[in-house]
Amino acid sequence: RLFETNDAKRKELREQYGYAQDAFIMIYIAEYIHRKNHKFIIDSVRNLSKQIPTLKVLFAGRGILMDAMKEYAHDKGVESYIDFLGFRKDIGELIALSDIGISASRQEGLPVNIMEEMYMGIPVVASNIRGHVDLINETNGLLYTQNNYKVFVEKVCFMYENPDSRKKMGENAKKFIQQFSLANAMASLTEIYKK
């Protein structure tokens, strides 16, 4: 479900999915549960939209809090900036048409959603927690202190205002994540067994 992407593919997919070419699209692939902290993202949207008029947030996933988060976004008056996509089988396409990945998670192991975004060459802005810090090192994405709205908005705005840096981080992310590929993981395991 993941594939090589580029600017031409992004343009094509945005046309196909009905997103504006100048939209700044952030994707969060996560189950709607307390640990994933969607509320934090929703609470950040008003401030983000003041600095990024073309902002669009994609929430891909399902979960028990989905309806509550839709209602919360409506109550906050920011529902027009957020697409609640539900469970999707076209995650590769959704990542490819996005500018950055985001995560507000409170706790993680090794997050597959971020690994997939990095594999496809988009940088991530994520909370500074275990799992995220194992993948993101400031050359391939940006970290913010968990639940710090001000720093989160600053990091996202940096990505928006610096497309060249964003592209370079995406390239670095793609290179970095190769160490987690099946072939490299098997080679590492082989070395362990040899010892």
One Martini backbone bead per residue (centre of mass of N, CA, C, O) as a GRO file, in nm:
protein
  195
    1ARG     BB    1   0.049   0.067  -0.003
    2LEU     BB    2   0.330   0.164  -0.076
    3PHE     BB    3   0.514   0.439  -0.243
    4GLU     BB    4   0.641   0.625  -0.471
    5THR     BB    5   0.691   0.981  -0.454
    6ASN     BB    6   0.576   1.310  -0.581
    7ASP     BB    7   0.471   1.604  -0.704
    8ALA     BB    8   0.299   1.484  -0.933
    9LYS     BB    9   0.142   1.282  -0.757
   10ARG     BB   10   0.021   1.487  -0.565
   11LYS     BB   11  -0.137   1.645  -0.775
   12GLU     BB   12  -0.307   1.409  -0.881
   13LEU     BB   13  -0.438   1.331  -0.604
   14ARG     BB   14  -0.573   1.602  -0.544
   15GLU     BB   15  -0.760   1.594  -0.783
   16GLN     BB   16  -0.897   1.320  -0.717
   17TYR     BB   17  -0.980   1.417  -0.400
   18GLY     BB   18  -1.037   1.745  -0.388
   19TYR     BB   19  -0.768   1.907  -0.344
   20ALA     BB   20  -0.590   2.169  -0.311
   21GLN     BB   21  -0.279   2.264  -0.419
   22ASP     BB   22  -0.242   2.492  -0.170
   23ALA     BB   23  -0.270   2.301   0.043
   24PHE     BB   24  -0.212   2.224   0.391
   25ILE     BB   25  -0.141   1.887   0.465
   26MET     BB   26  -0.243   1.694   0.748
   27ILE     BB   27  -0.166   1.370   0.889
   28TYR     BB   28  -0.367   1.139   1.103
   29ILE     BB   29  -0.293   0.808   1.202
   30ALA     BB   30  -0.564   0.705   1.416
   31GLU     BB   31  -0.713   0.604   1.680
   32TYR     BB   32  -1.006   0.680   1.869
   33ILE     BB   33  -0.826   0.754   2.150
   34HIS     BB   34  -0.689   0.886   2.423
   35ARG     BB   35  -0.383   0.833   2.349
   36LYS     BB   36  -0.400   1.005   2.065
   37ASN     BB   37  -0.508   1.304   2.106
   38HIS     BB   38  -0.707   1.473   1.910
   39LYS     BB   39  -0.785   1.724   2.077
   40PHE     BB   40  -0.520   1.875   2.044
   41ILE     BB   41  -0.548   1.931   1.744
   42ILE     BB   42  -0.817   2.078   1.750
   43ASP     BB   43  -0.712   2.306   1.948
   44SER     BB   44  -0.492   2.407   1.718
   45VAL     BB   45  -0.644   2.503   1.457
   46ARG     BB   46  -0.707   2.801   1.497
   47ASN     BB   47  -0.411   2.899   1.512
   48LEU     BB   48  -0.317   2.773   1.246
   49SER     BB   49  -0.526   2.916   1.050
   50LYS     BB   50  -0.406   3.204   1.089
   51GLN     BB   51  -0.120   3.107   0.942
   52ILE     BB   52  -0.292   2.875   0.765
   53PRO     BB   53  -0.540   2.915   0.542
   54THR     BB   54  -0.492   2.612   0.387
   55LEU     BB   55  -0.578   2.424   0.597
   56LYS     BB   56  -0.555   2.053   0.641
   57VAL     BB   57  -0.709   1.784   0.821
   58LEU     BB   58  -0.633   1.433   0.849
   59PHE     BB   59  -0.842   1.171   0.975
   60ALA     BB   60  -0.728   0.837   1.010
   61GLY     BB   61  -0.981   0.629   1.138
   62ARG     BB   62  -1.098   0.455   1.427
   63GLY     BB   63  -1.339   0.478   1.705
   64ILE     BB   64  -1.503   0.564   2.005
   65LEU     BB   65  -1.426   0.896   1.957
   66MET     BB   66  -1.522   1.006   1.684
   67ASP     BB   67  -1.794   1.152   1.741
   68ALA     BB   68  -1.681   1.334   1.964
   69MET     BB   69  -1.474   1.482   1.777
   70LYS     BB   70  -1.674   1.598   1.579
   71GLU     BB   71  -1.831   1.762   1.791
   72TYR     BB   72  -1.590   1.925   1.896
   73ALA     BB   73  -1.519   2.065   1.628
   74HIS     BB   74  -1.791   2.204   1.602
   75ASP     BB   75  -1.785   2.363   1.873
   76LYS     BB   76  -1.505   2.511   1.777
   77GLY     BB   77  -1.530   2.587   1.458
   78VAL     BB   78  -1.324   2.356   1.277
   79GLU     BB   79  -1.452   2.148   1.069
   80SER     BB   80  -1.351   2.270   0.787
   81TYR     BB   81  -1.036   2.166   0.849
   82ILE     BB   82  -1.167   1.869   0.885
   83ASP     BB   83  -1.116   1.521   0.800
   84PHE     BB   84  -1.324   1.243   0.864
   85LEU     BB   85  -1.234   0.926   0.725
   86GLY     BB   86  -1.178   0.685   0.868
   87PHE     BB   87  -1.153   0.391   0.742
   88ARG     BB   88  -0.867   0.293   0.534
   89LYS     BB   89  -0.716   0.158   0.213
   90ASP     BB   90  -0.564   0.454   0.110
   91ILE     BB   91  -0.303   0.549   0.266
   92GLY     BB   92  -0.090   0.607   0.051
   93GLU     BB   93  -0.244   0.837  -0.090
   94LEU     BB   94  -0.280   1.019   0.161
   95ILE     BB   95   0.018   1.061   0.212
   96ALA     BB   96   0.103   1.166  -0.076
   97LEU     BB   97  -0.094   1.436  -0.049
   98SER     BB   98   0.077   1.519   0.183
   99ASP     BB   99   0.303   1.719   0.372
  100ILE     BB  100   0.240   1.604   0.668
  101GLY     BB  101   0.289   1.453   0.967
  102ILE     BB  102   0.105   1.368   1.273
  103SER     BB  103   0.140   1.370   1.647
  104ALA     BB  104  -0.033   1.336   1.991
  105SER     BB  105   0.071   1.117   2.145
  106ARG     BB  106   0.119   0.978   2.476
  107GLN     BB  107   0.181   0.675   2.362
  108GLU     BB  108   0.447   0.443   2.252
  109GLY     BB  109   0.620   0.246   2.063
  110LEU     BB  110   0.638   0.169   1.727
  111PRO     BB  111   0.514   0.375   1.489
  112VAL     BB  112   0.374   0.295   1.190
  113ASN     BB  113   0.261   0.559   1.077
  114ILE     BB  114   0.537   0.708   1.077
  115MET     BB  115   0.696   0.505   0.910
  116GLU     BB  116   0.522   0.536   0.653
  117GLU     BB  117   0.566   0.837   0.608
  118MET     BB  118   0.873   0.822   0.587
  119TYR     BB  119   0.886   0.618   0.350
  120MET     BB  120   0.724   0.844   0.164
  121GLY     BB  121   0.868   1.136   0.235
  122ILE     BB  122   0.740   1.252   0.505
  123PRO     BB  123   0.730   1.458   0.752
  124VAL     BB  124   0.722   1.490   1.118
  125VAL     BB  125   0.501   1.600   1.382
  126ALA     BB  126   0.584   1.518   1.726
  127SER     BB  127   0.573   1.391   2.017
  128ASN     BB  128   0.795   1.370   2.303
  129ILE     BB  129   0.829   1.030   2.284
  130ARG     BB  130   0.832   0.725   2.296
  131GLY     BB  131   0.918   0.625   1.959
  132HIS     BB  132   0.954   0.901   1.832
  133VAL     BB  133   1.260   0.940   1.924
  134ASP     BB  134   1.350   0.681   1.749
  135LEU     BB  135   1.281   0.842   1.459
  136ILE     BB  136   1.320   1.145   1.548
  137ASN     BB  137   1.608   1.401   1.474
  138GLU     BB  138   1.554   1.694   1.315
  139THR     BB  139   1.627   1.591   1.008
  140ASN     BB  140   1.321   1.421   0.969
  141GLY     BB  141   1.188   1.610   1.192
  142LEU     BB  142   0.956   1.711   1.461
  143LEU     BB  143   0.951   1.806   1.804
  144TYR     BB  144   0.724   1.818   2.090
  145THR     BB  145   0.589   1.898   2.369
  146GLN     BB  146   0.361   1.760   2.535
  147ASN     BB  147   0.082   1.971   2.516
  148ASN     BB  148   0.229   2.204   2.339
  149TYR     BB  149   0.085   2.434   2.150
  150LYS     BB  150   0.299   2.643   2.074
  151VAL     BB  151   0.515   2.445   1.960
  152PHE     BB  152   0.343   2.300   1.756
  153VAL     BB  153   0.276   2.548   1.584
  154GLU     BB  154   0.568   2.625   1.520
  155LYS     BB  155   0.646   2.360   1.371
  156VAL     BB  156   0.431   2.369   1.153
  157CYS     BB  157   0.505   2.653   1.043
  158PHE     BB  158   0.783   2.578   0.953
  159MET     BB  159   0.694   2.375   0.739
  160TYR     BB  160   0.525   2.578   0.574
  161GLU     BB  161   0.761   2.812   0.537
  162ASN     BB  162   0.975   2.549   0.458
  163PRO     BB  163   0.987   2.359   0.187
  164ASP     BB  164   1.286   2.276   0.166
  165SER     BB  165   1.313   2.153   0.449
  166ARG     BB  166   1.080   1.955   0.418
  167LYS     BB  167   1.201   1.794   0.185
  168LYS     BB  168   1.465   1.712   0.325
  169MET     BB  169   1.331   1.562   0.560
  170GLY     BB  170   1.189   1.354   0.381
  171GLU     BB  171   1.448   1.231   0.266
  172ASN     BB  172   1.568   1.152   0.543
  173ALA     BB  173   1.337   0.970   0.631
  174LYS     BB  174   1.363   0.759   0.406
  175LYS     BB  175   1.650   0.672   0.479
  176PHE     BB  176   1.619   0.600   0.782
  177ILE     BB  177   1.382   0.374   0.753
  178GLN     BB  178   1.542   0.138   0.611
  179GLN     BB  179   1.635  -0.013   0.875
  180PHE     BB  180   1.318  -0.137   0.896
  181SER     BB  181   1.335  -0.326   0.691
  182LEU     BB  182   1.315  -0.652   0.626
  183ALA     BB  183   1.601  -0.698   0.519
  184ASN     BB  184   1.749  -0.555   0.758
  185ALA     BB  185   1.624  -0.717   0.986
  186MET     BB  186   1.727  -0.996   0.891
  187ALA     BB  187   2.028  -0.926   0.900
  188SER     BB  188   2.036  -0.864   1.204
  189LEU     BB  189   1.936  -1.141   1.299
  190THR     BB  190   2.163  -1.305   1.177
  191GLU     BB  191   2.388  -1.180   1.349
  192ILE     BB  192   2.275  -1.270   1.619
  193TYR     BB  193   2.277  -1.580   1.561
  194LYS     BB  194   2.580  -1.605   1.502
  195LYS     BB  195   2.658  -1.517   1.806
   0.00000   0.00000   0.00000
